Amino acid sequence: MIIQRQEVDQDLTNKLKKIELERQSLVEQLSVAERQLASLQLEKYDVEKTASRLEKDKMSLIKSLDKVSYHIILPADLRQAYINFQRFKLLKTLLFRVLRSRHVIC
């Protein structure tokens, strides 16, 4: 009877140790996941900030370009083509900046 009781106690102790090790492993995994989440949130904030700045720059440059284009003495259709070309170049530049900031391209 005593031996049987000791075996049950030993079995329960082993199960408790196993559960404690599993709990410790889960706590470590949670800690890693929390660090990754914090890192991703910071990266998201940086990308949003960069996107906002780029949008402001884009709008400012488009306004400046529109003002300058009115001072260029060209026929209206050529002036509009010039504006469209300059906007295309600007948007291409801004796109590359965004992609570079997101490490999509080097």
LUMGU-899848 format. One record per atom (N, C-alpha, C): residue number from 0; chain; x, y negated, z; residue in three letters. Coordinates in nm, 4 decimals, always signed. Layout:
% LUMGU-899848
pt seq=NUM&mol=A&xx=X&yy=Y&zz=Z&type=ALA
...
END
This chain:
% LUMGU-899848
pt seq=0&mol=A&xx=+0.0817&yy=+0.1186&zz=+0.0000&type=MET
pt seq=0&mol=A&xx=+0.0000&yy=+0.0000&zz=+0.0000&type=MET
pt seq=0&mol=A&xx=+0.0872&yy=-0.1266&zz=+0.0000&type=MET
pt seq=1&mol=A&xx=+0.1898&yy=-0.1299&zz=+0.0838&type=ILE
pt seq=1&mol=A&xx=+0.2801&yy=-0.2445&zz=+0.0918&type=ILE
pt seq=1&mol=A&xx=+0.3587&yy=-0.2585&zz=-0.0376&type=ILE
pt seq=2&mol=A&xx=+0.4029&yy=-0.1449&zz=-0.0941&type=ILE
pt seq=2&mol=A&xx=+0.4773&yy=-0.1480&zz=-0.2189&type=ILE
pt seq=2&mol=A&xx=+0.3881&yy=-0.2022&zz=-0.3311&type=ILE
pt seq=3&mol=A&xx=+0.2638&yy=-0.1587&zz=-0.3323&type=GLN
pt seq=3&mol=A&xx=+0.1698&yy=-0.2066&zz=-0.4330&type=GLN
pt seq=3&mol=A&xx=+0.1481&yy=-0.3574&zz=-0.4191&type=GLN
pt seq=4&mol=A&xx=+0.1385&yy=-0.4048&zz=-0.2976&type=ARG
pt seq=4&mol=A&xx=+0.1211&yy=-0.5483&zz=-0.2705&type=ARG
pt seq=4&mol=A&xx=+0.2443&yy=-0.6277&zz=-0.3182&type=ARG
pt seq=5&mol=A&xx=+0.3634&yy=-0.5728&zz=-0.2927&type=GLN
pt seq=5&mol=A&xx=+0.4863&yy=-0.6380&zz=-0.3353&type=GLN
pt seq=5&mol=A&xx=+0.4954&yy=-0.6455&zz=-0.4882&type=GLN
pt seq=6&mol=A&xx=+0.4496&yy=-0.5396&zz=-0.5546&type=GLU
pt seq=6&mol=A&xx=+0.4508&yy=-0.5376&zz=-0.7012&type=GLU
pt seq=6&mol=A&xx=+0.3561&yy=-0.6447&zz=-0.7569&type=GLU
pt seq=7&mol=A&xx=+0.2394&yy=-0.6586&zz=-0.6961&type=VAL
pt seq=7&mol=A&xx=+0.1431&yy=-0.7606&zz=-0.7390&type=VAL
pt seq=7&mol=A&xx=+0.2018&yy=-0.8995&zz=-0.7161&type=VAL
pt seq=8&mol=A&xx=+0.2633&yy=-0.9193&zz=-0.5998&type=ASP
pt seq=8&mol=A&xx=+0.3266&yy=-1.0480&zz=-0.5700&type=ASP
pt seq=8&mol=A&xx=+0.4376&yy=-1.0799&zz=-0.6704&type=ASP
pt seq=9&mol=A&xx=+0.5190&yy=-0.9801&zz=-0.7014&type=GLN
pt seq=9&mol=A&xx=+0.6287&yy=-0.9985&zz=-0.7972&type=GLN
pt seq=9&mol=A&xx=+0.5727&yy=-1.0318&zz=-0.9358&type=GLN
pt seq=10&mol=A&xx=+0.4676&yy=-0.9611&zz=-0.9756&type=ASP
pt seq=10&mol=A&xx=+0.4042&yy=-0.9869&zz=-1.1054&type=ASP
pt seq=10&mol=A&xx=+0.3485&yy=-1.1291&zz=-1.1114&type=ASP
pt seq=11&mol=A&xx=+0.2830&yy=-1.1719&zz=-1.0054&type=LEU
pt seq=11&mol=A&xx=+0.2276&yy=-1.3073&zz=-1.0002&type=LEU
pt seq=11&mol=A&xx=+0.3390&yy=-1.4129&zz=-1.0019&type=LEU
pt seq=12&mol=A&xx=+0.4478&yy=-1.3857&zz=-0.9323&type=THR
pt seq=12&mol=A&xx=+0.5616&yy=-1.4768&zz=-0.9308&type=THR
pt seq=12&mol=A&xx=+0.6212&yy=-1.4899&zz=-1.0709&type=THR
pt seq=13&mol=A&xx=+0.6340&yy=-1.3784&zz=-1.1415&type=ASN
pt seq=13&mol=A&xx=+0.6862&yy=-1.3814&zz=-1.2783&type=ASN
pt seq=13&mol=A&xx=+0.5941&yy=-1.4605&zz=-1.3709&type=ASN
pt seq=14&mol=A&xx=+0.4632&yy=-1.4392&zz=-1.3574&type=LYS
pt seq=14&mol=A&xx=+0.3668&yy=-1.5139&zz=-1.4394&type=LYS
pt seq=14&mol=A&xx=+0.3739&yy=-1.6628&zz=-1.4085&type=LYS
pt seq=15&mol=A&xx=+0.3900&yy=-1.6968&zz=-1.2808&type=LEU
pt seq=15&mol=A&xx=+0.4002&yy=-1.8371&zz=-1.2408&type=LEU
pt seq=15&mol=A&xx=+0.5251&yy=-1.9014&zz=-1.3011&type=LEU
pt seq=16&mol=A&xx=+0.6372&yy=-1.8307&zz=-1.2970&type=LYS
pt seq=16&mol=A&xx=+0.7603&yy=-1.8824&zz=-1.3570&type=LYS
pt seq=16&mol=A&xx=+0.7434&yy=-1.9030&zz=-1.5075&type=LYS
pt seq=17&mol=A&xx=+0.6783&yy=-1.8066&zz=-1.5729&type=LYS
pt seq=17&mol=A&xx=+0.6563&yy=-1.8168&zz=-1.7169&type=LYS
pt seq=17&mol=A&xx=+0.5685&yy=-1.9381&zz=-1.7488&type=LYS
pt seq=18&mol=A&xx=+0.4647&yy=-1.9585&zz=-1.6727&type=ILE
pt seq=18&mol=A&xx=+0.3754&yy=-2.0727&zz=-1.6939&type=ILE
pt seq=18&mol=A&xx=+0.4495&yy=-2.2035&zz=-1.6687&type=ILE
pt seq=19&mol=A&xx=+0.5326&yy=-2.2077&zz=-1.5667&type=GLU
pt seq=19&mol=A&xx=+0.6089&yy=-2.3290&zz=-1.5360&type=GLU
pt seq=19&mol=A&xx=+0.7067&yy=-2.3617&zz=-1.6493&type=GLU
pt seq=20&mol=A&xx=+0.7726&yy=-2.2606&zz=-1.7053&type=LEU
pt seq=20&mol=A&xx=+0.8625&yy=-2.2826&zz=-1.8188&type=LEU
pt seq=20&mol=A&xx=+0.7850&yy=-2.3342&zz=-1.9406&type=LEU
pt seq=21&mol=A&xx=+0.6683&yy=-2.2780&zz=-1.9641&type=GLU
pt seq=21&mol=A&xx=+0.5844&yy=-2.3233&zz=-2.0764&type=GLU
pt seq=21&mol=A&xx=+0.5402&yy=-2.4675&zz=-2.0544&type=GLU
pt seq=22&mol=A&xx=+0.5038&yy=-2.5005&zz=-1.9314&type=ARG
pt seq=22&mol=A&xx=+0.4631&yy=-2.6374&zz=-1.8981&type=ARG
pt seq=22&mol=A&xx=+0.5783&yy=-2.7341&zz=-1.9221&type=ARG
pt seq=23&mol=A&xx=+0.6982&yy=-2.6976&zz=-1.8802&type=GLN
pt seq=23&mol=A&xx=+0.8147&yy=-2.7814&zz=-1.8986&type=GLN
pt seq=23&mol=A&xx=+0.8438&yy=-2.8027&zz=-2.0479&type=GLN
pt seq=24&mol=A&xx=+0.8290&yy=-2.6978&zz=-2.1261&type=SER
pt seq=24&mol=A&xx=+0.8498&yy=-2.7089&zz=-2.2706&type=SER
pt seq=24&mol=A&xx=+0.7472&yy=-2.8038&zz=-2.3325&type=SER
pt seq=25&mol=A&xx=+0.6220&yy=-2.7940&zz=-2.2895&type=LEU
pt seq=25&mol=A&xx=+0.5173&yy=-2.8820&zz=-2.3418&type=LEU
pt seq=25&mol=A&xx=+0.5408&yy=-3.0271&zz=-2.3023&type=LEU
pt seq=26&mol=A&xx=+0.5906&yy=-3.0493&zz=-2.1813&type=VAL
pt seq=26&mol=A&xx=+0.6216&yy=-3.1859&zz=-2.1374&type=VAL
pt seq=26&mol=A&xx=+0.7325&yy=-3.2449&zz=-2.2241&type=VAL
pt seq=27&mol=A&xx=+0.8329&yy=-3.1648&zz=-2.2551&type=GLU
pt seq=27&mol=A&xx=+0.9415&yy=-3.2117&zz=-2.3417&type=GLU
pt seq=27&mol=A&xx=+0.8901&yy=-3.2427&zz=-2.4827&type=GLU
pt seq=28&mol=A&xx=+0.8033&yy=-3.1574&zz=-2.5354&type=GLN
pt seq=28&mol=A&xx=+0.7463&yy=-3.1811&zz=-2.6688&type=GLN
pt seq=28&mol=A&xx=+0.6635&yy=-3.3096&zz=-2.6692&type=GLN
pt seq=29&mol=A&xx=+0.5883&yy=-3.3316&zz=-2.5616&type=LEU
pt seq=29&mol=A&xx=+0.5086&yy=-3.4538&zz=-2.5505&type=LEU
pt seq=29&mol=A&xx=+0.5984&yy=-3.5768&zz=-2.5477&type=LEU
pt seq=30&mol=A&xx=+0.7078&yy=-3.5679&zz=-2.4756&type=SER
pt seq=30&mol=A&xx=+0.8019&yy=-3.6789&zz=-2.4668&type=SER
pt seq=30&mol=A&xx=+0.8598&yy=-3.7120&zz=-2.6042&type=SER
pt seq=31&mol=A&xx=+0.8970&yy=-3.6106&zz=-2.6800&type=VAL
pt seq=31&mol=A&xx=+0.9500&yy=-3.6308&zz=-2.8150&type=VAL
pt seq=31&mol=A&xx=+0.8433&yy=-3.6941&zz=-2.9045&type=VAL
pt seq=32&mol=A&xx=+0.7218&yy=-3.6442&zz=-2.8959&type=ALA
pt seq=32&mol=A&xx=+0.6124&yy=-3.6977&zz=-2.9784&type=ALA
pt seq=32&mol=A&xx=+0.5833&yy=-3.8440&zz=-2.9429&type=ALA
pt seq=33&mol=A&xx=+0.5903&yy=-3.8780&zz=-2.8146&type=GLU
pt seq=33&mol=A&xx=+0.5670&yy=-4.0163&zz=-2.7723&type=GLU
pt seq=33&mol=A&xx=+0.6763&yy=-4.1093&zz=-2.8261&type=GLU
pt seq=34&mol=A&xx=+0.8016&yy=-4.0635&zz=-2.8253&type=ARG
pt seq=34&mol=A&xx=+0.9106&yy=-4.1442&zz=-2.8802&type=ARG
pt seq=34&mol=A&xx=+0.8927&yy=-4.1636&zz=-3.0307&type=ARG
pt seq=35&mol=A&xx=+0.8531&yy=-4.0575&zz=-3.0998&type=GLN
pt seq=35&mol=A&xx=+0.8306&yy=-4.0684&zz=-3.2441&type=GLN
pt seq=35&mol=A&xx=+0.7162&yy=-4.1660&zz=-3.2733&type=GLN
pt seq=36&mol=A&xx=+0.6100&yy=-4.1596&zz=-3.1939&type=LEU
pt seq=36&mol=A&xx=+0.4967&yy=-4.2501&zz=-3.2122&type=LEU
pt seq=36&mol=A&xx=+0.5402&yy=-4.3949&zz=-3.1916&type=LEU
pt seq=37&mol=A&xx=+0.6170&yy=-4.4194&zz=-3.0877&type=ALA
pt seq=37&mol=A&xx=+0.6650&yy=-4.5556&zz=-3.0612&type=ALA
pt seq=37&mol=A&xx=+0.7514&yy=-4.6061&zz=-3.1770&type=ALA
pt seq=38&mol=A&xx=+0.8357&yy=-4.5185&zz=-3.2291&type=SER
pt seq=38&mol=A&xx=+0.9212&yy=-4.5556&zz=-3.3413&type=SER
pt seq=38&mol=A&xx=+0.8374&yy=-4.5882&zz=-3.4654&type=SER
pt seq=39&mol=A&xx=+0.7372&yy=-4.5069&zz=-3.4926&type=LEU
pt seq=39&mol=A&xx=+0.6510&yy=-4.5305&zz=-3.6080&type=LEU
pt seq=39&mol=A&xx=+0.5688&yy=-4.6585&zz=-3.5924&type=LEU
pt seq=40&mol=A&xx=+0.5245&yy=-4.6853&zz=-3.4706&type=GLN
pt seq=40&mol=A&xx=+0.4487&yy=-4.8084&zz=-3.4467&type=GLN
pt seq=40&mol=A&xx=+0.5370&yy=-4.9309&zz=-3.4706&type=GLN
pt seq=41&mol=A&xx=+0.6619&yy=-4.9235&zz=-3.4267&type=LEU
pt seq=41&mol=A&xx=+0.7547&yy=-5.0333&zz=-3.4495&type=LEU
pt seq=41&mol=A&xx=+0.7806&yy=-5.0521&zz=-3.5992&type=LEU
pt seq=42&mol=A&xx=+0.8001&yy=-4.9415&zz=-3.6692&type=GLU
pt seq=42&mol=A&xx=+0.8227&yy=-4.9490&zz=-3.8138&type=GLU
pt seq=42&mol=A&xx=+0.6996&yy=-5.0068&zz=-3.8836&type=GLU
pt seq=43&mol=A&xx=+0.5813&yy=-4.9660&zz=-3.8413&type=LYS
pt seq=43&mol=A&xx=+0.4571&yy=-5.0184&zz=-3.9004&type=LYS
pt seq=43&mol=A&xx=+0.4485&yy=-5.1694&zz=-3.8788&type=LYS
pt seq=44&mol=A&xx=+0.4808&yy=-5.2136&zz=-3.7584&type=TYR
pt seq=44&mol=A&xx=+0.4779&yy=-5.3572&zz=-3.7279&type=TYR
pt seq=44&mol=A&xx=+0.5747&yy=-5.4333&zz=-3.8186&type=TYR
pt seq=45&mol=A&xx=+0.6951&yy=-5.3789&zz=-3.8343&type=ASP
pt seq=45&mol=A&xx=+0.7953&yy=-5.4437&zz=-3.9197&type=ASP
pt seq=45&mol=A&xx=+0.7484&yy=-5.4512&zz=-4.0649&type=ASP
pt seq=46&mol=A&xx=+0.6892&yy=-5.3439&zz=-4.1150&type=VAL
pt seq=46&mol=A&xx=+0.6415&yy=-5.3418&zz=-4.2531&type=VAL
pt seq=46&mol=A&xx=+0.5274&yy=-5.4420&zz=-4.2707&type=VAL
pt seq=47&mol=A&xx=+0.4358&yy=-5.4474&zz=-4.1737&type=GLU
pt seq=47&mol=A&xx=+0.3247&yy=-5.5429&zz=-4.1825&type=GLU
pt seq=47&mol=A&xx=+0.3765&yy=-5.6867&zz=-4.1792&type=GLU
pt seq=48&mol=A&xx=+0.4757&yy=-5.7116&zz=-4.0942&type=LYS
pt seq=48&mol=A&xx=+0.5345&yy=-5.8450&zz=-4.0848&type=LYS
pt seq=48&mol=A&xx=+0.6020&yy=-5.8830&zz=-4.2169&type=LYS
pt seq=49&mol=A&xx=+0.6768&yy=-5.7891&zz=-4.2733&type=THR
pt seq=49&mol=A&xx=+0.7436&yy=-5.8129&zz=-4.4007&type=THR
pt seq=49&mol=A&xx=+0.6412&yy=-5.8362&zz=-4.5115&type=THR
pt seq=50&mol=A&xx=+0.5377&yy=-5.7546&zz=-4.5136&type=ALA
pt seq=50&mol=A&xx=+0.4334&yy=-5.7703&zz=-4.6159&type=ALA
pt seq=50&mol=A&xx=+0.3664&yy=-5.9062&zz=-4.6044&type=ALA
pt seq=51&mol=A&xx=+0.3416&yy=-5.9493&zz=-4.4826&type=SER
pt seq=51&mol=A&xx=+0.2792&yy=-6.0802&zz=-4.4617&type=SER
pt seq=51&mol=A&xx=+0.3701&yy=-6.1917&zz=-4.5125&type=SER
pt seq=52&mol=A&xx=+0.4992&yy=-6.1827&zz=-4.4789&type=ARG
pt seq=52&mol=A&xx=+0.5944&yy=-6.2839&zz=-4.5263&type=ARG
pt seq=52&mol=A&xx=+0.6037&yy=-6.2849&zz=-4.6778&type=ARG
pt seq=53&mol=A&xx=+0.6068&yy=-6.1676&zz=-4.7367&type=LEU
pt seq=53&mol=A&xx=+0.6159&yy=-6.1587&zz=-4.8821&type=LEU
pt seq=53&mol=A&xx=+0.4907&yy=-6.2149&zz=-4.9491&type=LEU
pt seq=54&mol=A&xx=+0.3754&yy=-6.1903&zz=-4.8902&type=GLU
pt seq=54&mol=A&xx=+0.2512&yy=-6.2450&zz=-4.9456&type=GLU
pt seq=54&mol=A&xx=+0.2527&yy=-6.3974&zz=-4.9392&type=GLU
pt seq=55&mol=A&xx=+0.2993&yy=-6.4516&zz=-4.8272&type=LYS
pt seq=55&mol=A&xx=+0.3098&yy=-6.5978&zz=-4.8150&type=LYS
pt seq=55&mol=A&xx=+0.4083&yy=-6.6527&zz=-4.9180&type=LYS
pt seq=56&mol=A&xx=+0.5230&yy=-6.5867&zz=-4.9322&type=ASP
pt seq=56&mol=A&xx=+0.6225&yy=-6.6289&zz=-5.0314&type=ASP
pt seq=56&mol=A&xx=+0.5648&yy=-6.6237&zz=-5.1723&type=ASP
pt seq=57&mol=A&xx=+0.4932&yy=-6.5167&zz=-5.2002&type=LYS
pt seq=57&mol=A&xx=+0.4340&yy=-6.5010&zz=-5.3331&type=LYS
pt seq=57&mol=A&xx=+0.3377&yy=-6.6147&zz=-5.3624&type=LYS
pt seq=58&mol=A&xx=+0.2493&yy=-6.6442&zz=-5.2675&type=MET
pt seq=58&mol=A&xx=+0.1506&yy=-6.7502&zz=-5.2895&type=MET
pt seq=58&mol=A&xx=+0.2193&yy=-6.8861&zz=-5.3051&type=MET
pt seq=59&mol=A&xx=+0.3204&yy=-6.9094&zz=-5.2248&type=SER
pt seq=59&mol=A&xx=+0.3939&yy=-7.0349&zz=-5.2330&type=SER
pt seq=59&mol=A&xx=+0.4634&yy=-7.0483&zz=-5.3688&type=SER
pt seq=60&mol=A&xx=+0.5263&yy=-6.9413&zz=-5.4128&type=LEU
pt seq=60&mol=A&xx=+0.5958&yy=-6.9448&zz=-5.5416&type=LEU
pt seq=60&mol=A&xx=+0.4976&yy=-6.9591&zz=-5.6580&type=LEU
pt seq=61&mol=A&xx=+0.3845&yy=-6.8947&zz=-5.6496&type=ILE
pt seq=61&mol=A&xx=+0.2848&yy=-6.9084&zz=-5.7561&type=ILE
pt seq=61&mol=A&xx=+0.2348&yy=-7.0521&zz=-5.7629&type=ILE
pt seq=62&mol=A&xx=+0.2093&yy=-7.1127&zz=-5.6464&type=LYS
pt seq=62&mol=A&xx=+0.1657&yy=-7.2522&zz=-5.6459&type=LYS
pt seq=62&mol=A&xx=+0.2727&yy=-7.3434&zz=-5.7053&type=LYS
pt seq=63&mol=A&xx=+0.3968&yy=-7.3192&zz=-5.6651&type=SER
pt seq=63&mol=A&xx=+0.5065&yy=-7.3999&zz=-5.7198&type=SER
pt seq=63&mol=A&xx=+0.5191&yy=-7.3801&zz=-5.8696&type=SER
pt seq=64&mol=A&xx=+0.5084&yy=-7.2578&zz=-5.9129&type=LEU
pt seq=64&mol=A&xx=+0.5184&yy=-7.2268&zz=-6.0546&type=LEU
pt seq=64&mol=A&xx=+0.4059&yy=-7.2948&zz=-6.1328&type=LEU
pt seq=65&mol=A&xx=+0.2858&yy=-7.2908&zz=-6.0774&type=ASP
pt seq=65&mol=A&xx=+0.1733&yy=-7.3571&zz=-6.1448&type=ASP
pt seq=65&mol=A&xx=+0.1973&yy=-7.5077&zz=-6.1561&type=ASP
pt seq=66&mol=A&xx=+0.2507&yy=-7.5677&zz=-6.0493&type=LYS
pt seq=66&mol=A&xx=+0.2788&yy=-7.7117&zz=-6.0537&type=LYS
pt seq=66&mol=A&xx=+0.3846&yy=-7.7446&zz=-6.1578&type=LYS
pt seq=67&mol=A&xx=+0.4901&yy=-7.6648&zz=-6.1600&type=VAL
pt seq=67&mol=A&xx=+0.5988&yy=-7.6883&zz=-6.2543&type=VAL
pt seq=67&mol=A&xx=+0.5514&yy=-7.6670&zz=-6.3973&type=VAL
pt seq=68&mol=A&xx=+0.4684&yy=-7.5670&zz=-6.4185&type=SER
pt seq=68&mol=A&xx=+0.4260&yy=-7.5347&zz=-6.5550&type=SER
pt seq=68&mol=A&xx=+0.3460&yy=-7.6477&zz=-6.6179&type=SER
pt seq=69&mol=A&xx=+0.2775&yy=-7.7279&zz=-6.5382&type=TYR
pt seq=69&mol=A&xx=+0.2014&yy=-7.8392&zz=-6.5939&type=TYR
pt seq=69&mol=A&xx=+0.2930&yy=-7.9508&zz=-6.6451&type=TYR
pt seq=70&mol=A&xx=+0.4150&yy=-7.9520&zz=-6.5965&type=HIS
pt seq=70&mol=A&xx=+0.5091&yy=-8.0543&zz=-6.6400&type=HIS
pt seq=70&mol=A&xx=+0.5880&yy=-8.0125&zz=-6.7643&type=HIS
pt seq=71&mol=A&xx=+0.5760&yy=-7.8880&zz=-6.7997&type=ILE
pt seq=71&mol=A&xx=+0.6452&yy=-7.8397&zz=-6.9192&type=ILE
pt seq=71&mol=A&xx=+0.5605&yy=-7.8766&zz=-7.0405&type=ILE
pt seq=72&mol=A&xx=+0.6244&yy=-7.9346&zz=-7.1383&type=ILE
pt seq=72&mol=A&xx=+0.5520&yy=-7.9785&zz=-7.2575&type=ILE
pt seq=72&mol=A&xx=+0.5524&yy=-7.8644&zz=-7.3575&type=ILE
pt seq=73&mol=A&xx=+0.4463&yy=-7.7848&zz=-7.3496&type=LEU
pt seq=73&mol=A&xx=+0.4281&yy=-7.6721&zz=-7.4413&type=LEU
pt seq=73&mol=A&xx=+0.2800&yy=-7.6660&zz=-7.4773&type=LEU
pt seq=74&mol=A&xx=+0.2515&yy=-7.6059&zz=-7.5898&type=PRO
pt seq=74&mol=A&xx=+0.1099&yy=-7.5837&zz=-7.6196&type=PRO
pt seq=74&mol=A&xx=+0.0476&yy=-7.4976&zz=-7.5088&type=PRO
pt seq=75&mol=A&xx=-0.0805&yy=-7.5114&zz=-7.4874&type=ALA
pt seq=75&mol=A&xx=-0.1489&yy=-7.4434&zz=-7.3760&type=ALA
pt seq=75&mol=A&xx=-0.1293&yy=-7.2926&zz=-7.3779&type=ALA
pt seq=76&mol=A&xx=-0.1375&yy=-7.2302&zz=-7.4960&type=ASP
pt seq=76&mol=A&xx=-0.1232&yy=-7.0845&zz=-7.5008&type=ASP
pt seq=76&mol=A&xx=+0.0188&yy=-7.0409&zz=-7.4647&type=ASP
pt seq=77&mol=A&xx=+0.1192&yy=-7.1162&zz=-7.5087&type=LEU
pt seq=77&mol=A&xx=+0.2580&yy=-7.0837&zz=-7.4713&type=LEU
pt seq=77&mol=A&xx=+0.2816&yy=-7.1103&zz=-7.3233&type=LEU
pt seq=78&mol=A&xx=+0.2224&yy=-7.2174&zz=-7.2720&type=ARG
pt seq=78&mol=A&xx=+0.2361&yy=-7.2490&zz=-7.1298&type=ARG
pt seq=78&mol=A&xx=+0.1777&yy=-7.1352&zz=-7.0451&type=ARG
pt seq=79&mol=A&xx=+0.0600&yy=-7.0859&zz=-7.0857&type=GLN
pt seq=79&mol=A&xx=-0.0025&yy=-6.9770&zz=-7.0102&type=GLN
pt seq=79&mol=A&xx=+0.0800&yy=-6.8488&zz=-7.0202&type=GLN
pt seq=80&mol=A&xx=+0.1357&yy=-6.8230&zz=-7.1372&type=ALA
pt seq=80&mol=A&xx=+0.2215&yy=-6.7048&zz=-7.1543&type=ALA
pt seq=80&mol=A&xx=+0.3450&yy=-6.7175&zz=-7.0652&type=ALA
pt seq=81&mol=A&xx=+0.4018&yy=-6.8355&zz=-7.0588&type=TYR
pt seq=81&mol=A&xx=+0.5178&yy=-6.8594&zz=-6.9731&type=TYR
pt seq=81&mol=A&xx=+0.4805&yy=-6.8366&zz=-6.8267&type=TYR
pt seq=82&mol=A&xx=+0.3660&yy=-6.8890&zz=-6.7851&type=ILE
pt seq=82&mol=A&xx=+0.3209&yy=-6.8705&zz=-6.6466&type=ILE
pt seq=82&mol=A&xx=+0.3028&yy=-6.7218&zz=-6.6160&type=ILE
pt seq=83&mol=A&xx=+0.2374&yy=-6.6516&zz=-6.7066&type=ASN
pt seq=83&mol=A&xx=+0.2147&yy=-6.5079&zz=-6.6854&type=ASN
pt seq=83&mol=A&xx=+0.3466&yy=-6.4323&zz=-6.6762&type=ASN
pt seq=84&mol=A&xx=+0.4416&yy=-6.4670&zz=-6.7616&type=PHE
pt seq=84&mol=A&xx=+0.5725&yy=-6.4025&zz=-6.7579&type=PHE
pt seq=84&mol=A&xx=+0.6435&yy=-6.4304&zz=-6.6257&type=PHE
pt seq=85&mol=A&xx=+0.6392&yy=-6.5536&zz=-6.5801&type=GLN
pt seq=85&mol=A&xx=+0.7035&yy=-6.5888&zz=-6.4532&type=GLN
pt seq=85&mol=A&xx=+0.6358&yy=-6.5174&zz=-6.3367&type=GLN
pt seq=86&mol=A&xx=+0.5047&yy=-6.5084&zz=-6.3392&type=ARG
pt seq=86&mol=A&xx=+0.4322&yy=-6.4349&zz=-6.2335&type=ARG
pt seq=86&mol=A&xx=+0.4709&yy=-6.2875&zz=-6.2347&type=ARG
pt seq=87&mol=A&xx=+0.4821&yy=-6.2302&zz=-6.3539&type=PHE
pt seq=87&mol=A&xx=+0.5220&yy=-6.0909&zz=-6.3645&type=PHE
pt seq=87&mol=A&xx=+0.6601&yy=-6.0696&zz=-6.3023&type=PHE
pt seq=88&mol=A&xx=+0.7539&yy=-6.1570&zz=-6.3368&type=LYS
pt seq=88&mol=A&xx=+0.8889&yy=-6.1462&zz=-6.2794&type=LYS
pt seq=88&mol=A&xx=+0.8839&yy=-6.1588&zz=-6.1278&type=LYS
pt seq=89&mol=A&xx=+0.8050&yy=-6.2523&zz=-6.0785&type=LEU
pt seq=89&mol=A&xx=+0.7921&yy=-6.2737&zz=-5.9339&type=LEU
pt seq=89&mol=A&xx=+0.7330&yy=-6.1509&zz=-5.8661&type=LEU
pt seq=90&mol=A&xx=+0.6252&yy=-6.0977&zz=-5.9210&type=LEU
pt seq=90&mol=A&xx=+0.5619&yy=-5.9798&zz=-5.8610&type=LEU
pt seq=90&mol=A&xx=+0.6548&yy=-5.8591&zz=-5.8652&type=LEU
pt seq=91&mol=A&xx=+0.7318&yy=-5.8452&zz=-5.9724&type=LYS
pt seq=91&mol=A&xx=+0.8278&yy=-5.7357&zz=-5.9819&type=LYS
pt seq=91&mol=A&xx=+0.9337&yy=-5.7486&zz=-5.8720&type=LYS
pt seq=92&mol=A&xx=+0.9829&yy=-5.8690&zz=-5.8534&type=THR
pt seq=92&mol=A&xx=+1.0827&yy=-5.8935&zz=-5.7483&type=THR
pt seq=92&mol=A&xx=+1.0255&yy=-5.8627&zz=-5.6113&type=THR
pt seq=93&mol=A&xx=+0.9043&yy=-5.9079&zz=-5.5861&type=LEU
pt seq=93&mol=A&xx=+0.8412&yy=-5.8837&zz=-5.4557&type=LEU
pt seq=93&mol=A&xx=+0.8166&yy=-5.7350&zz=-5.4338&type=LEU
pt seq=94&mol=A&xx=+0.7762&yy=-5.6643&zz=-5.5385&type=LEU
pt seq=94&mol=A&xx=+0.7542&yy=-5.5206&zz=-5.5273&type=LEU
pt seq=94&mol=A&xx=+0.8840&yy=-5.4491&zz=-5.4902&type=LEU
pt seq=95&mol=A&xx=+0.9943&yy=-5.4852&zz=-5.5552&type=PHE
pt seq=95&mol=A&xx=+1.1214&yy=-5.4225&zz=-5.5217&type=PHE
pt seq=95&mol=A&xx=+1.1626&yy=-5.4530&zz=-5.3783&type=PHE
pt seq=96&mol=A&xx=+1.1358&yy=-5.5743&zz=-5.3313&type=ARG
pt seq=96&mol=A&xx=+1.1671&yy=-5.6076&zz=-5.1914&type=ARG
pt seq=96&mol=A&xx=+1.0876&yy=-5.5204&zz=-5.0955&type=ARG
pt seq=97&mol=A&xx=+0.9601&yy=-5.5029&zz=-5.1234&type=VAL
pt seq=97&mol=A&xx=+0.8756&yy=-5.4201&zz=-5.0361&type=VAL
pt seq=97&mol=A&xx=+0.9236&yy=-5.2767&zz=-5.0378&type=VAL
pt seq=98&mol=A&xx=+0.9504&yy=-5.2240&zz=-5.1560&type=LEU
pt seq=98&mol=A&xx=+0.9965&yy=-5.0860&zz=-5.1652&type=LEU
pt seq=98&mol=A&xx=+1.1310&yy=-5.0681&zz=-5.0956&type=LEU
pt seq=99&mol=A&xx=+1.2200&yy=-5.1677&zz=-5.1094&type=ARG
pt seq=99&mol=A&xx=+1.3491&yy=-5.1606&zz=-5.0417&type=ARG
pt seq=99&mol=A&xx=+1.3301&yy=-5.1664&zz=-4.8908&type=ARG
pt seq=100&mol=A&xx=+1.2377&yy=-5.2502&zz=-4.8429&type=SER
pt seq=100&mol=A&xx=+1.2166&yy=-5.2630&zz=-4.6981&type=SER
pt seq=100&mol=A&xx=+1.1558&yy=-5.1361&zz=-4.6400&type=SER
pt seq=101&mol=A&xx=+1.0844&yy=-5.0611&zz=-4.7228&type=ARG
pt seq=101&mol=A&xx=+1.0265&yy=-4.9349&zz=-4.6770&type=ARG
pt seq=101&mol=A&xx=+1.1192&yy=-4.8179&zz=-4.7052&type=ARG
pt seq=102&mol=A&xx=+1.2365&yy=-4.8466&zz=-4.7552&type=HIS
pt seq=102&mol=A&xx=+1.3391&yy=-4.7462&zz=-4.7847&type=HIS
pt seq=102&mol=A&xx=+1.2913&yy=-4.6461&zz=-4.8885&type=HIS
pt seq=103&mol=A&xx=+1.2020&yy=-4.6884&zz=-4.9776&type=VAL
pt seq=103&mol=A&xx=+1.1588&yy=-4.6017&zz=-5.0864&type=VAL
pt seq=103&mol=A&xx=+1.2650&yy=-4.5987&zz=-5.1943&type=VAL
pt seq=104&mol=A&xx=+1.3288&yy=-4.7161&zz=-5.2165&type=ILE
pt seq=104&mol=A&xx=+1.4404&yy=-4.7235&zz=-5.3101&type=ILE
pt seq=104&mol=A&xx=+1.5595&yy=-4.7839&zz=-5.2374&type=ILE
pt seq=105&mol=A&xx=+1.6779&yy=-4.7576&zz=-5.2912&type=CYS
pt seq=105&mol=A&xx=+1.8000&yy=-4.8101&zz=-5.2271&type=CYS
pt seq=105&mol=A&xx=+1.8398&yy=-4.9417&zz=-5.2832&type=CYS
END
